[in-house]
Amino acid sequence: MNKDLYKILEVDKNASDDDLKKAYRKLSLKYHPDRQGNKSDKEKKEAEEKFKEVSMAYSVLSDHDKRSKYDRFGTIDDNMMDGSGFDMGDLFKQMMSGFGGFGDMFGDFGRQRNQPSEAQSIQVNIPLSIEDIFNGYDHEIEYDAFVKCDSCNGTGGTGLETCPHCHGTGRFTEVQRTGFGIMQSTHVCNHCNGTGQIIKNKCSKCNGEGIIRKKKKCRVTFRPGVSDGEYKVFTGFGNEGKNSYIKNGNLIAVPRYNIDTNKYAINDSGVYELLDINYYDCILGTTIEHILPNKKKVTVKIPEYSKDGTQVVLNGEGINGGKYIFIIKPKLPTYIKTKEKELLKKIKNENS
């Protein structure tokens, strides 16, 4: 068939092996079935097909011999695929194994029965005030998680019998014939979760699931100046595994700035604060006392003729010894006394 494999991977024909790997990693993460969240069934199906297409394209272009044939003839056929089929789960896990353990985040592709799997991780967004960003964050947080059922000890009940869906293997293999050839993918059985057995008498507390929802706690710390979205992973603090074959998932704590953006801005270690100053102090200049987010009192000298946007910089007073920068905003009154108005008129007349 005629398909532009380079276009599928979004690379040019001169792409190096490293370019191919980067492109495949990026697109695989984007279209992976386990990353489609709350999308519609149609969108999930389209993503799955795209994932398969990307995986097949990489399987050809990453093989020098197959790539050479494809470059010469511009087409691919069944002979360019292994006779045993193509397991894209194995390829994906092999590709991801060298990149921070991302391969384990996406379910059980290519996992052998009864090898340790991992429960789902939990993401918690943590709002940070300007004081938290400036001084650092150190608090114990509470969140909902699935934990092992204390009634059945995670077994789900009593009376085990062979799973009729996978016939006790814990896995099922799907074989499809596509334009790229024969594709074979292996999945963990979602009826028995890969154990090969199902519960006959389900636990009344967890309804056979082996896990229940409960509050968990974890102490979370962020350094001063942590960036918005700069997450930390707390291993084992996510959802709990219900048996010895399932490890606890992780807690992913994500800091989110919760500051008055009309007053503050953060740029690396620099802190910007909008400072309202009376218009006559902007003209004449003044010195004021001000409290920083770390509760430190500082002296701020407002120069004469300060206009809207004038900056006053305090070196060493920002985050981690950075700059603290005041942005001057002249504050105009909504009302002035008659005497003050007369004085302003007099000044205006003298300068006209």
C-alpha positions as CSV (number, residue, x, y, z in Angstrom):
1,M,0.0,0.0,0.0
2,N,1.0,3.6,-0.5
3,K,1.4,5.5,2.8
4,D,4.0,8.2,3.6
5,L,5.6,6.7,6.8
6,Y,7.7,9.8,7.2
7,K,4.6,12.0,7.2
8,I,2.9,9.7,9.8
9,L,5.9,10.2,12.1
10,E,6.1,13.9,11.2
11,V,9.8,13.8,10.2
12,D,11.6,14.3,6.9
13,K,13.2,11.6,4.8
14,N,16.7,12.5,6.1
15,A,15.7,11.9,9.7
16,S,18.3,10.2,11.8
17,D,17.6,7.2,14.1
18,D,17.5,9.6,17.0
19,D,15.0,11.8,15.2
20,L,12.8,8.8,14.6
21,K,13.0,7.8,18.3
22,K,12.1,11.2,19.5
23,A,9.2,11.5,17.0
24,Y,7.9,8.1,17.9
25,R,8.1,8.7,21.6
26,K,6.2,12.0,21.3
27,L,3.4,10.7,19.1
28,S,3.1,7.4,21.1
29,L,2.6,9.4,24.3
30,K,0.1,11.7,22.5
31,Y,-2.1,8.9,21.0
32,H,-1.6,6.1,23.6
33,P,-5.1,4.6,24.5
34,D,-4.4,5.1,28.3
35,R,-3.9,8.9,27.8
36,Q,-7.2,9.7,26.2
37,G,-9.0,10.5,29.5
38,N,-12.6,11.6,29.1
39,K,-12.7,11.9,25.3
40,S,-15.6,10.5,23.3
41,D,-15.6,6.9,22.1
42,K,-15.1,8.1,18.5
43,E,-12.0,10.2,19.6
44,K,-10.6,7.3,21.5
45,K,-11.0,5.0,18.5
46,E,-9.3,7.5,16.3
47,A,-6.4,7.9,18.7
48,E,-6.1,4.1,18.9
49,E,-5.9,3.8,15.2
50,K,-3.4,6.6,15.0
51,F,-1.3,4.9,17.7
52,K,-1.2,1.7,15.7
53,E,-0.3,3.6,12.6
54,V,2.5,5.4,14.3
55,S,3.8,2.2,15.8
56,M,3.8,0.4,12.5
57,A,5.5,3.3,10.8
58,Y,8.3,3.3,13.4
59,S,8.6,-0.5,13.1
60,V,9.5,-0.1,9.4
61,L,11.7,3.0,9.5
62,S,13.6,2.0,12.6
63,D,14.8,-1.2,10.7
64,H,17.6,-0.2,8.3
65,D,16.8,-3.0,5.8
66,K,13.0,-2.3,5.8
67,R,13.6,1.4,5.6
68,S,16.0,1.0,2.6
69,K,13.3,-1.1,0.8
70,Y,10.6,1.4,1.6
71,D,12.8,4.3,0.4
72,R,13.5,2.5,-2.9
73,F,9.9,1.3,-3.7
74,G,7.8,3.8,-1.7
75,T,5.4,1.0,-0.5
76,I,5.2,-1.6,2.2
77,D,3.8,-5.1,2.2
78,D,3.4,-8.1,4.5
79,N,6.9,-9.2,3.7
80,M,8.3,-6.2,5.6
81,M,6.6,-7.4,8.8
82,D,7.8,-10.3,11.0
83,G,5.9,-13.5,10.3
84,S,5.2,-13.7,14.0
85,G,3.3,-10.4,14.0
86,F,4.0,-7.1,15.6
87,D,3.5,-6.4,19.3
88,M,3.3,-2.7,19.6
89,G,3.1,-2.9,23.4
90,D,6.6,-4.5,23.5
91,L,7.9,-1.8,21.2
92,F,6.3,1.0,23.2
93,K,7.7,-0.3,26.5
94,Q,11.1,-0.8,25.0
95,M,11.1,2.7,23.7
96,M,9.9,4.2,27.0
97,S,12.2,2.2,29.3
98,G,15.0,4.7,28.9
99,F,12.9,7.8,29.7
100,G,12.3,8.1,33.4
101,G,10.0,5.0,33.7
102,F,7.3,6.4,31.5
103,G,6.6,2.9,30.1
104,D,5.1,1.9,33.4
105,M,2.5,4.7,33.4
106,F,0.4,3.2,30.6
107,G,-1.0,0.0,31.9
108,D,0.0,-3.6,31.2
109,F,1.1,-3.8,27.6
110,G,3.4,-6.8,27.2
111,R,3.3,-7.6,30.9
112,Q,3.5,-11.3,31.8
113,R,0.9,-12.8,34.0
114,N,1.6,-12.6,37.8
115,Q,4.5,-10.1,37.3
116,P,4.1,-7.1,39.5
117,S,1.8,-4.4,38.0
118,E,1.1,-1.0,39.5
119,A,-2.1,0.6,40.7
120,Q,-3.1,4.0,39.2
121,S,-1.3,7.1,40.3
122,I,-3.2,10.1,41.7
123,Q,-2.7,13.7,40.7
124,V,-3.4,16.4,43.3
125,N,-3.2,20.1,42.4
126,I,-1.9,22.2,45.3
127,P,-2.8,25.9,45.3
128,L,0.2,28.1,46.3
129,S,-0.2,31.6,47.7
130,I,2.4,34.3,47.1
131,E,3.8,33.5,50.6
132,D,4.1,29.8,49.7
133,I,6.0,30.6,46.5
134,F,8.3,33.0,48.3
135,N,9.0,31.0,51.4
136,G,8.5,27.4,50.2
137,Y,5.6,25.0,50.9
138,D,5.6,22.3,53.6
139,H,2.3,20.8,54.6
140,E,0.5,17.5,55.1
141,I,-2.2,17.1,52.5
142,E,-5.3,14.9,52.6
143,Y,-6.7,13.3,49.4
144,D,-9.0,10.5,48.3
145,A,-7.5,7.2,47.2
146,F,-8.4,3.5,46.8
147,V,-6.9,1.3,49.6
148,K,-7.0,-2.4,50.2
149,C,-10.3,-3.5,51.6
150,D,-9.9,-4.2,55.3
151,S,-12.8,-6.7,55.3
152,C,-11.5,-9.2,52.8
153,N,-7.8,-8.1,52.9
154,G,-7.9,-7.3,49.2
155,T,-9.0,-10.7,48.1
156,G,-12.4,-9.5,46.9
157,G,-14.1,-12.4,48.6
158,T,-13.9,-16.2,48.7
159,G,-14.2,-19.1,46.3
160,L,-11.9,-18.7,43.3
161,E,-12.7,-20.1,39.9
162,T,-11.0,-19.9,36.5
163,C,-11.8,-16.8,34.5
164,P,-14.0,-17.8,31.6
165,H,-12.9,-14.9,29.5
166,C,-9.1,-15.6,29.4
167,H,-9.4,-19.3,30.4
168,G,-7.0,-18.7,33.3
169,T,-4.2,-17.2,31.3
170,G,-4.7,-13.7,32.6
171,R,-4.2,-12.3,29.1
172,F,-5.8,-12.1,25.7
173,T,-4.2,-11.6,22.3
174,E,-5.8,-9.5,19.6
175,V,-4.8,-10.1,16.0
176,Q,-5.6,-7.6,13.2
177,R,-4.7,-7.4,9.6
178,T,-3.9,-3.8,8.6
179,G,-2.3,-2.1,5.6
180,F,1.0,-2.5,7.4
181,G,0.6,-6.2,7.7
182,I,-0.5,-8.5,10.5
183,M,-0.6,-6.8,13.9
184,Q,-0.7,-8.6,17.1
185,S,-1.2,-7.0,20.5
186,T,-1.5,-8.6,23.9
187,H,-3.5,-7.2,26.8
188,V,-4.2,-8.0,30.4
189,C,-7.6,-9.5,30.9
190,N,-9.8,-6.8,32.3
191,H,-12.2,-9.3,33.8
192,C,-9.7,-10.9,36.2
193,N,-7.0,-8.1,36.1
194,G,-4.5,-10.6,34.9
195,T,-4.8,-13.1,37.7
196,G,-6.6,-15.7,35.6
197,Q,-9.2,-16.2,38.4
198,I,-12.4,-14.5,39.4
199,I,-14.2,-14.3,42.8
200,K,-17.3,-16.6,43.3
201,N,-18.5,-15.1,46.6
202,K,-17.8,-11.3,46.5
203,C,-17.0,-9.3,49.6
204,S,-20.1,-7.2,50.5
205,K,-17.9,-4.2,51.5
206,C,-15.9,-3.8,48.3
207,N,-18.2,-5.8,46.0
208,G,-15.4,-8.0,45.0
209,E,-13.1,-5.2,43.9
210,G,-10.6,-5.8,46.8
211,I,-10.3,-2.0,47.3
212,I,-12.3,0.8,48.9
213,R,-12.1,4.6,48.8
214,K,-10.6,6.2,51.8
215,K,-8.7,9.4,52.8
216,K,-4.9,9.3,52.7
217,K,-2.3,11.7,53.9
218,C,1.2,12.7,52.6
219,R,3.6,15.5,53.6
220,V,4.4,17.6,50.5
221,T,7.2,20.1,50.2
222,F,8.1,22.5,47.4
223,R,11.2,24.7,47.3
224,P,10.9,28.5,47.3
225,G,10.3,29.7,43.8
226,V,8.8,26.4,42.5
227,S,7.4,26.9,39.1
228,D,3.7,26.5,38.3
229,G,3.2,22.9,37.3
230,E,6.6,21.7,38.4
231,Y,5.3,18.5,39.9
232,K,6.8,16.1,42.4
233,V,6.2,12.3,42.5
234,F,5.8,10.6,45.9
235,T,6.3,6.9,45.2
236,G,3.7,4.5,46.6
237,F,1.4,7.2,47.9
238,G,-1.2,6.8,45.2
239,N,-4.0,4.1,44.9
240,E,-3.0,0.9,46.7
241,G,-2.6,-2.5,45.1
242,K,-5.1,-5.0,46.3
243,N,-2.7,-7.9,46.2
244,S,1.0,-8.8,46.1
245,Y,1.0,-8.6,42.3
246,I,-0.1,-4.9,42.2
247,K,2.3,-2.2,43.6
248,N,0.9,1.0,45.1
249,G,0.6,3.8,42.6
250,N,2.3,7.2,43.0
251,L,1.0,10.5,44.2
252,I,1.8,13.3,41.7
253,A,1.6,16.7,43.5
254,V,1.3,19.6,41.1
255,P,1.9,23.2,42.4
256,R,-0.5,25.7,41.0
257,Y,-0.1,29.4,41.5
258,N,-3.0,30.9,43.3
259,I,-2.0,34.6,43.5
260,D,-3.6,38.0,42.7
261,T,-2.3,38.4,39.1
262,N,-3.3,42.0,39.2
263,K,-0.8,42.6,41.9
264,Y,2.0,40.0,41.7
265,A,4.0,38.2,39.0
266,I,6.8,35.7,39.3
267,N,9.7,35.3,36.9
268,D,12.3,32.8,38.0
269,S,13.7,34.2,41.3
270,G,12.3,37.7,40.5
271,V,9.1,38.9,42.1
272,Y,7.1,41.8,40.7
273,E,4.6,43.7,42.8
274,L,2.3,46.5,41.6
275,L,2.5,49.4,44.1
276,D,-0.2,52.0,44.3
277,I,1.3,55.4,45.2
278,N,-0.5,58.7,45.6
279,Y,0.0,61.0,42.6
280,Y,1.6,63.8,44.6
281,D,4.1,61.3,46.1
282,C,4.9,60.2,42.5
283,I,5.6,63.8,41.6
284,L,7.5,64.8,44.7
285,G,9.1,61.5,45.6
286,T,8.8,59.8,49.0
287,T,10.0,56.9,51.1
288,I,7.6,54.3,52.4
289,E,7.8,51.1,54.6
290,H,6.5,47.9,53.0
291,I,6.0,44.3,54.2
292,L,7.3,41.6,51.7
293,P,5.6,38.2,51.4
294,N,8.3,36.7,53.8
295,K,7.1,39.2,56.4
296,K,10.2,41.3,56.1
297,K,9.8,45.1,56.4
298,V,11.8,47.0,53.8
299,T,12.2,50.7,52.9
300,V,11.1,51.7,49.4
301,K,12.3,55.0,48.0
302,I,9.9,56.3,45.4
303,P,11.8,58.7,43.0
304,E,10.5,62.1,41.9
305,Y,8.4,62.2,38.8
306,S,7.6,58.5,38.9
307,K,5.2,57.6,36.2
308,D,3.0,54.6,35.5
309,G,5.4,51.6,35.1
310,T,8.4,53.1,36.8
311,Q,10.4,50.2,38.5
312,V,12.0,50.3,41.9
313,V,14.4,47.3,42.3
314,L,15.5,45.8,45.6
315,N,18.4,43.5,44.9
316,G,18.6,40.4,47.1
317,E,15.1,40.7,48.5
318,G,13.4,38.4,46.0
319,I,13.1,34.6,46.0
320,N,16.3,32.8,46.9
321,G,18.1,36.2,47.0
322,G,16.8,37.4,43.6
323,K,15.3,40.7,42.8
324,Y,12.1,42.2,44.3
325,I,10.8,44.7,41.8
326,F,8.1,47.2,42.5
327,I,6.1,48.5,39.6
328,I,4.8,52.0,40.4
329,K,1.2,52.9,39.6
330,P,0.1,56.4,40.3
331,K,-3.1,56.5,42.4
332,L,-5.5,59.2,41.3
333,P,-8.2,60.3,43.7
334,T,-11.8,60.0,42.9
335,Y,-12.5,63.1,45.0
336,I,-10.5,66.0,46.3
337,K,-11.4,68.8,48.8
338,T,-12.3,72.2,47.6
339,K,-9.1,73.8,49.0
340,E,-6.9,71.2,47.2
341,K,-8.8,71.7,44.0
342,E,-8.2,75.5,44.2
343,L,-4.5,75.0,44.8
344,L,-4.3,72.7,41.7
345,K,-6.1,75.4,39.6
346,K,-3.7,78.0,40.8
347,I,-0.7,75.8,39.9
348,K,-2.2,75.1,36.5
349,N,-2.8,78.8,35.8
350,E,0.8,79.7,36.8
351,N,2.2,77.1,34.4
352,S,-0.1,77.8,31.4
